[in-house]
Amino acid sequence: MPLFPVLSCTSHNGGYSHDAVVYALTECGIRHLDTAKRYGCEEKLSEAIKESGLLRRDLWLTNKLWPGDYGYKAAKKACLDSCTAMGVEYFGMRCN
């Protein structure tokens, strides 16, 4: 796992700020985004990544698996759905 600042993109209660994420990516050197389907901002992060102009290979993306998605088939589907929502082909780390 790379050693650089992480931005946890949580928005359980509307805490996502698109401008702040883009700023963190473009001006602060943030390259590690930590999110989850439960946070409700995967699609928004996809837009922020595009807007930042950064390439996927320059980012470390962490995503989380929730208990409702445990089991091989459910976990695989949840991971692929999250990749699609974020507009990426893979995550650096998938946690449960």
All heavy atoms as an XYZ file, in Angstrom:
748
protein
N       0.839     -1.172      0.000
C       0.000      0.000      0.000
C       0.888      1.242      0.000
O       1.842      1.332      0.745
C      -0.906      0.008      1.230
C      -1.842      1.184      1.227
S      -2.925      1.413      2.661
C      -3.271     -0.191      3.217
N       0.575      2.206     -0.836
C       1.396      3.405     -0.914
C       1.341      4.236      0.367
O       0.359      4.201      1.099
C       0.785      4.173     -2.087
C      -0.510      3.544     -2.369
C      -0.529      2.197     -1.753
N       2.391      4.993      0.597
C       2.457      5.832      1.790
C       2.221      7.291      1.409
O       3.146      8.005      1.047
C       3.823      5.690      2.455
C       4.162      4.299      2.959
C       5.596      4.261      3.460
C       3.209      3.890      4.066
N       0.976      7.714      1.447
C       0.624      9.108      1.217
C      -0.715      9.375      1.872
O      -1.407      8.461      2.272
C       0.603      9.464     -0.273
C      -0.035      8.436     -1.157
C      -1.409      8.232     -1.147
C       0.731      7.672     -2.007
C      -1.998      7.279     -1.958
C       0.148      6.719     -2.829
C      -1.219      6.529     -2.800
N      -1.071     10.633      2.018
C      -2.306     10.971      2.736
C      -3.539     10.314      2.115
O      -3.622     10.134      0.911
C      -2.381     12.494      2.607
C      -0.994     12.926      2.305
C      -0.365     11.799      1.545
N      -4.496      9.986      2.979
C      -5.730      9.336      2.546
C      -6.902     10.284      2.757
O      -6.937     11.051      3.708
C      -5.957      8.015      3.309
C      -6.091      8.249      4.797
C      -7.193      7.296      2.791
N      -7.840     10.237      1.840
C      -9.072     10.995      1.962
C     -10.204      9.992      2.115
O     -10.473      9.206      1.218
C      -9.306     11.859      0.720
C     -10.585     12.687      0.706
C     -10.559     13.727      1.832
C     -10.756     13.368     -0.630
N     -10.824      9.981      3.272
C     -11.959      9.104      3.514
C     -13.212      9.808      3.027
O     -13.551     10.889      3.502
C     -12.080      8.782      5.004
O     -13.159      7.899      5.208
N     -13.855      9.224      2.050
C     -14.992      9.864      1.397
C     -16.298      9.331      1.953
O     -17.005      8.557      1.318
C     -14.916      9.642     -0.099
S     -13.413     10.332     -0.795
N     -16.600      9.726      3.151
C     -17.819      9.277      3.798
C     -18.915     10.306      3.622
O     -18.662     11.499      3.622
C     -17.601      9.030      5.295
O     -17.181     10.248      5.890
C     -16.576      7.948      5.530
N     -20.128      9.829      3.458
C     -21.235     10.768      3.327
C     -22.524     10.179      3.878
O     -23.584     10.376      3.326
C     -21.423     11.181      1.871
O     -21.871     10.091      1.108
N     -22.414      9.449      4.969
C     -23.607      8.875      5.576
C     -24.681      9.929      5.800
O     -25.852      9.677      5.630
C     -23.271      8.222      6.934
C     -22.431      6.997      6.816
N     -22.959      5.764      6.576
C     -21.096      6.830      6.896
C     -21.994      4.873      6.525
N     -20.851      5.494      6.718
N     -24.264     11.126      6.182
C     -25.218     12.186      6.498
C     -25.015     13.397      5.599
O     -25.095     14.535      6.049
C     -25.081     12.594      7.972
C     -25.414     11.455      8.893
O     -26.438     10.814      8.737
N     -24.531     11.182      9.839
N     -24.737     13.159      4.333
C     -24.575     14.271      3.402
C     -23.239     14.975      3.510
O     -23.116     16.120      3.110
N     -22.205     14.312      4.012
C     -20.923     14.942      4.227
C     -20.006     15.000      3.018
O     -18.894     15.469      3.130
N     -20.442     14.563      1.855
C     -19.586     14.585      0.668
C     -19.518     15.994      0.094
O     -20.533     16.664     -0.063
C     -20.125     13.623     -0.396
C     -19.326     13.655     -1.679
C     -18.171     12.908     -1.804
C     -19.711     14.460     -2.741
C     -17.413     12.935     -2.965
C     -18.967     14.498     -3.914
C     -17.821     13.742     -4.021
O     -17.077     13.775     -5.155
N     -18.321     16.448     -0.228
C     -18.129     17.744     -0.871
C     -17.302     17.524     -2.128
O     -16.092     17.285     -2.049
C     -17.421     18.722      0.065
O     -17.058     19.890     -0.656
N     -17.948     17.614     -3.263
C     -17.283     17.371     -4.543
C     -16.082     18.301     -4.719
O     -14.987     17.856     -5.068
C     -18.285     17.555     -5.687
C     -17.683     17.303     -7.028
N     -17.468     16.030     -7.509
C     -17.224     18.162     -7.973
C     -16.904     16.109     -8.709
N     -16.753     17.389     -9.006
N     -16.291     19.575     -4.468
C     -15.197     20.534     -4.647
C     -14.020     20.219     -3.737
O     -12.859     20.359     -4.139
C     -15.692     21.958     -4.392
C     -16.659     22.436     -5.469
O     -16.642     21.878     -6.582
O     -17.436     23.370     -5.185
N     -14.296     19.782     -2.514
C     -13.224     19.447     -1.583
C     -12.441     18.230     -2.057
O     -11.210     18.196     -1.932
C     -13.793     19.196     -0.185
N     -13.129     17.234     -2.622
C     -12.440     16.042     -3.120
C     -11.569     16.404     -4.314
O     -10.396     16.016     -4.378
C     -13.451     14.926     -3.487
C     -12.741     13.766     -4.167
C     -14.189     14.450     -2.253
N     -12.103     17.164     -5.250
C     -11.311     17.575     -6.417
C     -10.102     18.396     -5.966
O      -8.984     18.190     -6.440
C     -12.173     18.357     -7.432
C     -11.311     18.917     -8.555
C     -13.268     17.466     -8.003
N     -10.308     19.305     -5.025
C      -9.205     20.120     -4.502
C      -8.139     19.235     -3.850
O      -6.936     19.429     -4.074
C      -9.736     21.145     -3.499
C      -8.669     22.051     -2.944
C      -8.262     23.179     -3.659
C      -8.059     21.777     -1.729
C      -7.270     24.015     -3.162
C      -7.065     22.605     -1.226
C      -6.678     23.725     -1.942
O      -5.690     24.536     -1.450
N      -8.577     18.276     -3.040
C      -7.628     17.377     -2.378
C      -6.804     16.594     -3.395
O      -5.599     16.394     -3.207
C      -8.368     16.424     -1.443
N      -7.441     16.170     -4.470
C      -6.734     15.412     -5.502
C      -5.776     16.285     -6.311
O      -4.662     15.875     -6.629
C      -7.737     14.745     -6.446
C      -8.561     13.600     -5.866
C      -9.683     13.206     -6.823
C      -7.690     12.400     -5.543
N      -6.215     17.499     -6.648
C      -5.418     18.337     -7.549
C      -4.417     19.242     -6.847
O      -3.359     19.530     -7.399
C      -6.330     19.200     -8.438
O      -7.145     20.035     -7.605
C      -7.196     18.338     -9.338
N      -4.734     19.685     -5.634
C      -3.888     20.677     -4.972
C      -3.138     20.151     -3.747
O      -2.136     20.743     -3.354
C      -4.733     21.887     -4.548
C      -5.460     22.568     -5.689
C      -4.518     23.141     -6.745
O      -3.434     23.625     -6.378
O      -4.887     23.090     -7.935
N      -3.641     19.095     -3.135
C      -3.053     18.621     -1.876
C      -2.268     17.326     -2.020
O      -1.695     16.832     -1.042
C      -4.149     18.431     -0.823
S      -5.051     19.943     -0.459
N      -2.251     16.752     -3.190
C      -1.486     15.529     -3.397
C      -2.142     14.262     -2.878
O      -1.484     13.229     -2.784
N      -3.422     14.320     -2.531
C      -4.124     13.122     -2.068
C      -4.179     12.124     -3.225
O      -4.559     12.471     -4.345
C      -5.555     13.456     -1.588
C      -5.500     14.372     -0.362
C      -6.359     12.200     -1.318
C      -4.952     13.733      0.879
N      -3.811     10.881     -2.948
C      -3.851      9.839     -3.973
C      -4.509      8.565     -3.460
O      -4.585      7.581     -4.183
C      -2.431      9.510     -4.461
C      -1.740     10.678     -5.151
C      -2.454     11.048     -6.451
N      -1.808     12.130     -7.148
C      -2.141     13.418     -7.052
N      -3.127     13.781     -6.261
N      -1.512     14.342     -7.733
N      -4.978      8.565     -2.232
C      -5.643      7.389     -1.659
C      -7.057      7.794     -1.274
O      -7.262      8.615     -0.391
C      -4.873      6.903     -0.437
C      -5.463      5.689      0.210
N      -4.852      5.055      1.264
C      -6.599      4.992     -0.029
C      -5.596      4.023      1.635
N      -6.661      3.980      0.874
N      -8.039      7.211     -1.946
C      -9.443      7.450     -1.638
C     -10.019      6.215     -0.967
O      -9.873      5.101     -1.471
C     -10.242      7.770     -2.906
C      -9.815      9.014     -3.669
C     -10.652      9.158     -4.939
C      -9.929     10.253     -2.804
N     -10.663      6.419      0.152
C     -11.259      5.343      0.941
C     -12.767      5.554      0.943
O     -13.251      6.571      1.434
C     -10.699      5.406      2.362
C     -11.335      4.388      3.297
O     -11.967      3.441      2.797
O     -11.193      4.547      4.517
N     -13.511      4.599      0.387
C     -14.956      4.749      0.280
C     -15.651      3.400      0.401
O     -15.017      2.382      0.617
C     -15.333      5.461     -1.032
O     -16.717      5.816     -0.992
C     -15.023      4.596     -2.244
N     -16.968      3.417      0.255
C     -17.785      2.203      0.300
C     -19.144      2.504     -0.315
O     -19.583      3.660     -0.326
C     -17.977      1.733      1.740
N     -19.792      1.461     -0.816
C     -21.141      1.627     -1.368
C     -22.066      2.273     -0.345
O     -22.876      3.133     -0.678
C     -21.692      0.273     -1.810
C     -23.105      0.333     -2.360
C     -23.574     -1.009     -2.885
C     -23.918     -1.946     -1.756
N     -24.545     -3.199     -2.234
N     -21.919      1.898      0.902
C     -22.768      2.402      1.985
C     -22.698      3.921      2.125
O     -23.634      4.565      2.546
C     -22.379      1.718      3.301
C     -22.976      2.296      4.550
C     -24.468      2.012      4.607
N     -25.024      2.411      5.879
C     -25.580      3.591      6.132
N     -25.623      4.514      5.214
N     -26.069      3.857      7.313
N     -21.567      4.507      1.742
C     -21.398      5.951      1.874
C     -22.229      6.722      0.843
O     -22.457      7.910      1.003
C     -19.938      6.351      1.730
C     -18.990      5.730      2.729
C     -17.633      5.786      2.527
C     -19.447      5.079      3.881
C     -16.737      5.228      3.428
C     -18.556      4.518      4.783
C     -17.215      4.595      4.545
O     -16.330      4.041      5.431
N     -22.591      6.046     -0.248
C     -23.453      6.663     -1.247
C     -22.782      7.684     -2.152
O     -23.464      8.535     -2.723
N     -21.474      7.599     -2.299
C     -20.803      8.616     -3.128
C     -19.872      8.021     -4.188
O     -19.041      8.735     -4.734
C     -20.045      9.596     -2.244
S     -18.769      8.844     -1.225
N     -20.019      6.752     -4.508
C     -19.131      6.141     -5.508
C     -19.237      6.833     -6.861
O     -18.221      7.115     -7.497
C     -19.430      4.648     -5.641
C     -19.011      3.840     -4.440
C     -19.394      2.381     -4.538
O     -20.457      2.069     -5.117
O     -18.627      1.555     -4.029
N     -20.459      7.122     -7.302
C     -20.631      7.793     -8.592
C     -20.045      9.202     -8.553
O     -19.450      9.675     -9.528
C     -22.107      7.851     -8.993
C     -22.716      6.511     -9.342
C     -23.251      5.759     -8.117
O     -23.186      6.295     -6.983
O     -23.709      4.626     -8.289
N     -20.209      9.880     -7.429
C     -19.662     11.232     -7.282
C     -18.138     11.201     -7.304
O     -17.504     12.093     -7.883
C     -20.158     11.858     -5.984
C     -21.647     12.091     -5.965
C     -22.099     12.570     -4.607
C     -23.619     12.662     -4.556
N     -24.082     13.027     -3.207
N     -17.550     10.189     -6.688
C     -16.093     10.063     -6.714
C     -15.590      9.801     -8.121
O     -14.528     10.294     -8.502
C     -15.631      8.952     -5.774
C     -15.674      9.299     -4.297
C     -15.340      8.067     -3.462
C     -14.736     10.428     -3.971
N     -16.355      9.053     -8.893
C     -16.000      8.815    -10.284
C     -15.872     10.144    -11.029
O     -14.910     10.367    -11.766
C     -17.051      7.927    -10.959
O     -16.786      7.801    -12.331
N     -16.821     11.025    -10.800
C     -16.787     12.347    -11.443
C     -15.609     13.178    -10.937
O     -14.958     13.878    -11.715
C     -18.103     13.082    -11.201
C     -19.293     12.452    -11.904
C     -19.102     12.354    -13.412
O     -18.639     13.345    -14.026
O     -19.398     11.286    -13.975
N     -15.336     13.110     -9.644
C     -14.213     13.865     -9.080
C     -12.887     13.389     -9.650
O     -12.001     14.205     -9.954
C     -14.218     13.749     -7.559
N     -12.737     12.077     -9.797
C     -11.507     11.529    -10.370
C     -11.342     12.018    -11.807
O     -10.269     12.472    -12.202
C     -11.501      9.990    -10.289
C     -11.381      9.543     -8.825
C     -10.356      9.406    -11.126
C     -11.641      8.063     -8.606
N     -12.423     11.959    -12.585
C     -12.361     12.449    -13.972
C     -12.007     13.925    -14.008
O     -11.167     14.358    -14.801
C     -13.702     12.208    -14.671
C     -13.988     10.774    -14.983
C     -15.371     10.625    -15.574
C     -15.769      9.158    -15.642
N     -17.188      8.991    -15.999
N     -12.659     14.708    -13.163
C     -12.428     16.148    -13.137
C     -11.002     16.495    -12.722
O     -10.444     17.492    -13.176
C     -13.427     16.810    -12.186
C     -13.504     18.304    -12.326
C     -14.618     18.900    -11.500
O     -15.722     18.320    -11.453
O     -14.368     19.961    -10.889
N     -10.409     15.672    -11.883
C      -9.043     15.941    -11.421
C      -8.010     15.747    -12.523
O      -6.916     16.291    -12.446
C      -8.687     15.029    -10.240
O      -8.415     13.707    -10.687
N      -8.352     14.939    -13.524
C      -7.414     14.652    -14.596
C      -6.385     13.583    -14.248
O      -5.512     13.282    -15.052
N      -6.497     13.005    -13.053
C      -5.556     11.960    -12.648
C      -5.887     10.636    -13.331
O      -7.050     10.341    -13.596
C      -5.606     11.760    -11.135
C      -5.091     12.934    -10.304
C      -5.401     12.713     -8.836
C      -3.597     13.114    -10.512
N      -4.864      9.872    -13.589
C      -5.051      8.545    -14.163
C      -5.318      7.545    -13.048
O      -4.808      7.695    -11.930
C      -3.805      8.130    -14.943
C      -3.422      9.032    -16.117
C      -2.108      8.573    -16.712
C      -4.529      9.058    -17.159
N      -6.067      6.499    -13.350
C      -6.380      5.473    -12.356
C      -5.118      4.883    -11.755
O      -5.037      4.640    -10.563
C      -7.268      4.371    -12.994
C      -7.428      3.105    -12.145
C      -8.078      3.427    -10.810
N      -8.060      2.298     -9.905
C      -7.133      2.091     -8.977
N      -6.098      2.913     -8.845
N      -7.211      1.059     -8.170
N      -4.112      4.663    -12.582
C      -2.890      4.034    -12.091
C      -2.152      4.890    -11.057
O      -1.292      4.397    -10.347
C      -1.960      3.689    -13.255
C      -1.366      4.896    -13.941
C      -0.364      4.471    -15.007
N       0.187      5.630    -15.663
C       0.024      5.903    -16.940
N      -0.652      5.080    -17.710
N       0.566      6.980    -17.461
N      -2.501      6.171    -10.967
C      -1.867      7.067    -10.002
C      -2.622      7.154     -8.683
O      -2.215      7.905     -7.790
C      -1.727      8.467    -10.598
C      -0.817      8.469    -11.814
O       0.149      7.678    -11.835
O      -1.075      9.254    -12.743
N      -3.705      6.399     -8.562
C      -4.540      6.435     -7.359
C      -4.557      5.085     -6.659
O      -4.452      4.043     -7.308
C      -5.980      6.805     -7.718
C      -6.197      8.175     -8.335
C      -7.623      8.288     -8.838
C      -5.876      9.268     -7.332
N      -4.719      5.114     -5.347
C      -4.964      3.914     -4.558
C      -6.391      4.033     -4.062
O      -6.725      4.966     -3.330
C      -3.988      3.813     -3.395
C      -4.197      2.581     -2.582
C      -5.040      2.448     -1.510
C      -3.592      1.311     -2.768
N      -4.991      1.170     -1.019
C      -4.105      0.444     -1.791
C      -2.680      0.811     -3.673
C      -3.722     -0.880     -1.680
C      -2.299     -0.507     -3.561
C      -2.809     -1.338     -2.576
N      -7.249      3.113     -4.472
C      -8.659      3.145     -4.091
C      -8.966      1.992     -3.147
O      -8.703      0.833     -3.467
C      -9.561      3.049     -5.318
C      -9.363      4.133     -6.380
C     -10.251      3.863     -7.583
C      -9.623      5.507     -5.803
N      -9.515      2.324     -1.990
C      -9.950      1.327     -1.025
C     -11.466      1.343     -0.984
O     -12.082      2.407     -0.932
C      -9.398      1.640      0.379
O      -7.974      1.626      0.321
C      -9.879      0.624      1.398
N     -12.071      0.171     -1.025
C     -13.524      0.036     -0.973
C     -13.860     -1.053      0.034
O     -13.032     -1.915      0.297
C     -14.058     -0.310     -2.366
C     -15.532     -0.071     -2.493
O     -16.317     -0.883     -2.039
N     -15.908      1.031     -3.120
N     -15.052     -0.989      0.576
C     -15.438     -1.936      1.631
C     -16.630     -2.790      1.236
O     -17.547     -2.318      0.580
C     -15.754     -1.168      2.911
C     -14.543     -0.474      3.470
C     -14.958      0.493      4.552
C     -13.911      1.553      4.732
N     -13.882      2.517      3.623
N     -16.590     -4.026      1.692
C     -17.678     -4.981      1.500
C     -18.514     -5.015      2.769
O     -17.981     -5.178      3.865
C     -17.101     -6.371      1.215
C     -18.108     -7.482      0.949
C     -18.817     -7.231     -0.374
C     -17.396     -8.816      0.920
N     -19.797     -4.869      2.638
C     -20.692     -4.868      3.786
C     -21.251     -6.255      4.029
O     -21.336     -7.072      3.110
C     -21.797     -3.834      3.592
C     -21.210     -2.476      3.607
C     -20.880     -1.719      2.517
C     -20.776     -1.732      4.738
N     -20.284     -0.547      2.909
C     -20.213     -0.531      4.272
C     -20.809     -1.958      6.109
C     -19.690      0.438      5.126
C     -20.294     -0.989      6.955
C     -19.746      0.187      6.459
N     -21.627     -6.573      5.267
C     -22.092     -7.918      5.622
C     -23.204     -8.456      4.723
O     -23.237     -9.653      4.455
C     -22.577     -7.758      7.063
C     -21.722     -6.662      7.611
C     -21.547     -5.697      6.457
N     -24.058     -7.612      4.220
C     -25.127     -8.070      3.332
C     -24.614     -8.608      2.006
O     -25.355     -9.259      1.264
N     -23.351     -8.358      1.710
C     -22.745     -8.817      0.458
C     -21.746     -9.944      0.674
O     -20.954    -10.253     -0.216
C     -22.056     -7.649     -0.253
C     -23.025     -6.598     -0.735
O     -24.126     -6.966     -1.179
O     -22.694     -5.405     -0.658
N     -21.748    -10.563      1.843
C     -20.838    -11.685      2.088
C     -21.265    -12.898      1.268
O     -22.430    -13.052      0.911
C     -20.808    -12.059      3.562
C     -20.052    -11.088      4.453
C     -20.018    -11.272      5.819
C     -19.376     -9.997      3.935
C     -19.336    -10.395      6.651
C     -18.690     -9.121      4.756
C     -18.680     -9.323      6.105
O     -18.001     -8.458      6.925
N     -20.318    -13.773      1.000
C     -20.543    -14.945      0.157
C     -19.916    -14.689     -1.202
O     -19.866    -13.543     -1.671
N     -19.445    -15.732     -1.847
C     -18.690    -15.569     -3.091
C     -19.445    -14.790     -4.152
O     -18.958    -13.782     -4.670
C     -18.265    -16.940     -3.641
C     -17.545    -16.825     -4.958
C     -16.212    -16.436     -4.999
C     -18.209    -17.071     -6.156
C     -15.545    -16.299     -6.208
C     -17.547    -16.936     -7.369
C     -16.219    -16.547     -7.394
O     -15.565    -16.399     -8.585
N     -20.639    -15.241     -4.520
C     -21.388    -14.588     -5.604
C     -21.780    -13.164     -5.262
O     -21.638    -12.254     -6.078
C     -22.623    -15.418     -5.963
C     -22.301    -16.699     -6.681
C     -23.569    -17.451     -7.047
C     -23.222    -18.773     -7.704
N     -24.413    -19.543     -8.069
N     -22.271    -12.962     -4.049
C     -22.701    -11.620     -3.630
C     -21.509    -10.669     -3.548
O     -21.596     -9.506     -3.960
C     -23.430    -11.685     -2.299
N     -20.386    -11.165     -3.027
C     -19.190    -10.323     -2.900
C     -18.645     -9.944     -4.273
O     -18.265     -8.788     -4.503
C     -18.129    -11.037     -2.088
N     -18.615    -10.914     -5.180
C     -18.128    -10.635     -6.534
C     -19.016     -9.605     -7.218
O     -18.525     -8.640     -7.816
C     -18.085    -11.927     -7.350
C     -17.535    -11.746     -8.746
C     -17.427    -13.071     -9.474
C     -16.906    -12.874    -10.884
N     -16.766    -14.139    -11.602
N     -20.324     -9.768     -7.100
C     -21.261     -8.816     -7.708
C     -21.102     -7.428     -7.096
O     -21.072     -6.420     -7.811
C     -22.697     -9.289     -7.557
C     -23.714     -8.338     -8.178
C     -25.134     -8.814     -7.971
C     -26.171     -7.923     -8.603
N     -25.936     -6.509     -8.654
N     -20.994     -7.358     -5.769
C     -20.850     -6.071     -5.086
C     -19.570     -5.358     -5.529
O     -19.573     -4.145     -5.759
C     -20.861     -6.259     -3.583
N     -18.494     -6.107     -5.664
C     -17.228     -5.521     -6.096
C     -17.328     -4.996     -7.528
O     -16.925     -3.873     -7.819
C     -16.101     -6.541     -5.982
S     -14.470     -5.851     -6.338
N     -17.888     -5.802     -8.416
C     -18.040     -5.368     -9.807
C     -18.976     -4.174     -9.915
O     -18.730     -3.252    -10.702
C     -18.523     -6.532    -10.671
C     -17.515     -7.671    -10.845
C     -18.160     -8.851    -11.578
C     -16.273     -7.198    -11.560
N     -20.050     -4.176     -9.127
C     -20.982     -3.037     -9.132
C     -20.284     -1.765     -8.654
O     -20.491     -0.688     -9.221
C     -22.196     -3.323     -8.248
C     -23.141     -4.350     -8.838
O     -23.002     -4.714    -10.037
O     -24.040     -4.814     -8.096
N     -19.453     -1.883     -7.617
C     -18.721     -0.717     -7.107
C     -17.694     -0.225     -8.130
O     -17.533      0.984     -8.309
C     -18.034     -1.042     -5.782
O     -18.982     -1.146     -4.748
N     -17.034     -1.144     -8.801
C     -16.092     -0.747     -9.861
C     -16.817      0.027    -10.956
O     -16.347      1.069    -11.415
C     -15.392     -1.970    -10.449
S     -14.051     -2.629     -9.464
N     -17.970     -0.480    -11.360
C     -18.764      0.189    -12.390
C     -19.188      1.578    -11.919
O     -19.069      2.558    -12.658
C     -20.001     -0.650    -12.754
O     -19.550     -1.902    -13.271
C     -20.869      0.044    -13.777
N     -19.682      1.662    -10.687
C     -20.142      2.939    -10.147
C     -19.012      3.964    -10.095
O     -19.234      5.159    -10.325
C     -20.732      2.745     -8.757
N     -17.788      3.501     -9.808
C     -16.657      4.412     -9.710
C     -15.919      4.591    -11.035
O     -14.992      5.391    -11.126
C     -15.688      3.940     -8.633
C     -16.274      4.125     -7.250
S     -15.069      4.064     -5.928
C     -13.943      5.383     -6.352
N     -16.329      3.852    -12.043
C     -15.702      3.998    -13.348
C     -14.274      3.489    -13.395
O     -13.441      4.026    -14.129
N     -13.990      2.446    -12.601
C     -12.645      1.868    -12.563
C     -12.724      0.363    -12.829
O     -13.793     -0.233    -12.750
C     -11.944      2.130    -11.205
C     -11.791      3.624    -10.965
C     -12.696      1.483    -10.053
N     -11.590     -0.237    -13.125
C     -11.545     -1.674    -13.379
C     -11.125     -2.474    -12.161
O     -11.306     -3.693    -12.133
C     -10.602     -1.976    -14.541
C     -11.097     -1.401    -15.870
C     -10.168     -1.734    -17.013
O      -9.196     -2.491    -16.822
O     -10.404     -1.209    -18.114
N     -10.541     -1.809    -11.159
C     -10.064     -2.535     -9.986
C      -9.900     -1.571     -8.808
O      -9.839     -0.354     -8.986
C      -8.735     -3.232    -10.269
C      -7.610     -2.275    -10.591
C      -6.737     -1.859     -9.591
C      -7.427     -1.776    -11.867
C      -5.701     -0.965     -9.863
C      -6.406     -0.886    -12.157
C      -5.548     -0.486    -11.161
O      -4.540      0.387    -11.434
N      -9.814     -2.135     -7.611
C      -9.503     -1.404     -6.391
C      -8.131     -1.848     -5.902
O      -7.740     -2.998     -6.113
C     -10.532     -1.686     -5.291
C     -11.893     -1.140     -5.597
C     -12.944     -1.981     -5.902
C     -12.116      0.221     -5.596
C     -14.194     -1.485     -6.196
C     -13.359      0.745     -5.894
C     -14.415     -0.105     -6.198
N      -7.441     -0.958     -5.208
C      -6.176     -1.336     -4.605
C      -6.394     -2.286     -3.434
O      -5.594     -3.167     -3.193
N      -7.516     -2.079     -2.735
C      -7.835     -2.932     -1.592
C      -9.350     -2.976     -1.432
O     -10.028     -1.972     -1.560
C      -7.186     -2.385     -0.323
C      -7.466     -3.224      0.896
S      -6.472     -2.825      2.373
C      -6.482     -1.060      2.443
N      -9.842     -4.149     -1.154
C     -11.262     -4.359     -0.881
C     -11.349     -4.953      0.516
O     -10.846     -6.048      0.761
C     -11.866     -5.300     -1.925
C     -13.312     -5.602     -1.756
C     -14.184     -4.488     -2.252
N     -15.586     -4.925     -2.175
C     -16.566     -4.241     -2.639
N     -16.359     -3.102     -3.226
N     -17.774     -4.690     -2.532
N     -11.980     -4.241      1.453
C     -12.062     -4.677      2.847
C     -13.438     -5.197      3.182
O     -14.421     -4.880      2.530
C     -11.773     -3.498      3.776
S     -10.215     -2.681      3.472
N     -13.498     -5.977      4.242
C     -14.800     -6.371      4.771
C     -14.836     -6.128      6.250
O     -13.903     -5.734      6.860
C     -15.134     -7.823      4.461
C     -14.160     -8.807      5.064
O     -13.090     -8.443      5.515
N     -14.528    -10.044      5.071
